[in-house]
Amino acid sequence: MQTPIIKIRDLSKVYKLYESPAHRLKEALHPFGKKYHREFYALQDINLDIMSGETIGLVGPNGAGKSTLLKAITGVITPTTGSVEVNGKISALLELGAGFNPDITGLENVYFNGAILGYSREGVDRKIDEILAFADIGDFIHQPVKTYSSGMMVRLAFAVASSVDPDILIVDEALSVGDSRFKQKCLRKINEFIERQITVLFVSHDMASIKTFCRKAIWIGNGKIIESGDAKEVCKRFANFMAYDMVPTQAQAQASAAVTSATSATSYQWQDVAKCASVGDKSSTITRVAFYNSETGEPAELLEGGESVVFLMEVHVNEPVFQPILSIDIKNSLGILIFGVNSFFLEKEVAEMAPGEAHQVKFSFKLPLLKNGNYSITAAVADGTYHSHVQNHIVHEAVTFQIANRDLQFRHYTVVNKECDIEYDRIG
């Protein structure tokens, strides 16, 4: 039987939190050992086996315990209880600037980090050209690290971490500060490690990267392992949790496979849009929305592109709307319009809406093949014609979703989709 390269048993990390420094001093000096702190479990009862050659993505919200777990694996922190057994050489890229002395030059830091990793000066000399070429920071290599931008620092850190031929590579969100070209360069390097069967632990909020590089993912929340398994399935359920606060149970996970497009209106995961940025004269208002995969009935938070989806919105009428125009726009993370549709262009005649009425609007369409990334849907209702109308209510970023598909990295944006139908019914 293969021995795990990382073996974690009953791992917990507890921090003592004090309301003030005075309480810390009181606890230290109290003759009867009175406690003035409360305990915070950054990690609680973690049990995990990681095999050699595995590539594992760690997902979870900020503060979930992902970085604490990696620090325990690398030995940066000592567990409160439990054990971590590592059978191999680790190279880690943790938080920005970790392991760098800001007062010495980048070149001196390369040799310093090499010594920490067990390399002699001669060993670093043999790799120095490769490191400097990968970092590509020019003459700044001879300047103190404290003068570096965050991007320059991560360039040098990754160049050092990836040059030492480790048994285990750990990357903790550090690539989020680099420019897109360097990020792609780093991802290609990570892919080289994966092809060489080097164990990789990869933390990222980018579900596309997790799905692209990792076959297995671990979802961590509140210091505990919520779920582990196939990266695609774990990422999907984690995305639903982030959008709708849905924590899966075993029964829910099994039941989700049986959900069909016959989902009833009462089971939609509605989102209140009251906190979304919006404009308009409020003659009619959008009150809540839902976005789901019509093939599975599941909330459409993490998609691959090409799915049949449904966007629902409820509209409450405050003043007469004589010529309603109903529309949605899909925008990328920069706010650039990618795809849009409205009832006017589709020649969908919408009846006059009277005060006091409530309407449910349903947009059914096939999602375009989009590049991996984050997207949002803006919903709107107007009164008039396309050339002359008054905006009743525009809700920006009514819902957000992510495209994550390892096969769609370099596809072009699709702007127009005529395969869309709009249905609306008066519901009040």
Secondary structure, DSSP 8 states (H G I E B T S, - for coil): ----SEEEEEEEEEEEEESSHHHHHHHHH-TT----EEEEEEEEEEEEEE-TT-EEEEE--TTSSHHHHHHHHHTSS--SEEEEEE-S-EEEE-STTTT--TTSBHHHHHHHHHHHTT--HHHHHHHHHHHHHHH--GGGGGSBGGG--HHHHHHHHHHHHTTS--SEEEEESGGGGS-HHHHHHHHHHHHHHHHTT-EEEEE-S-HHHHHHH-SEEEEEETTEEEEEEEHHHHHHHHHHHHHH-----HHHHHHHTT--TT--GGGS--EE-TTS-EES--SEEEEEEEEEETTT--B-SEE-SS-EEEEEEEEEESS-BSSEEEEEEEEETT--EEEEEETTTTT-----B-TT-EEEEEEEEE-----SEEEEEEEEEEEE-SSSEEEEEEEEEEEEEEE--TT-TT---------EEEEEEE--
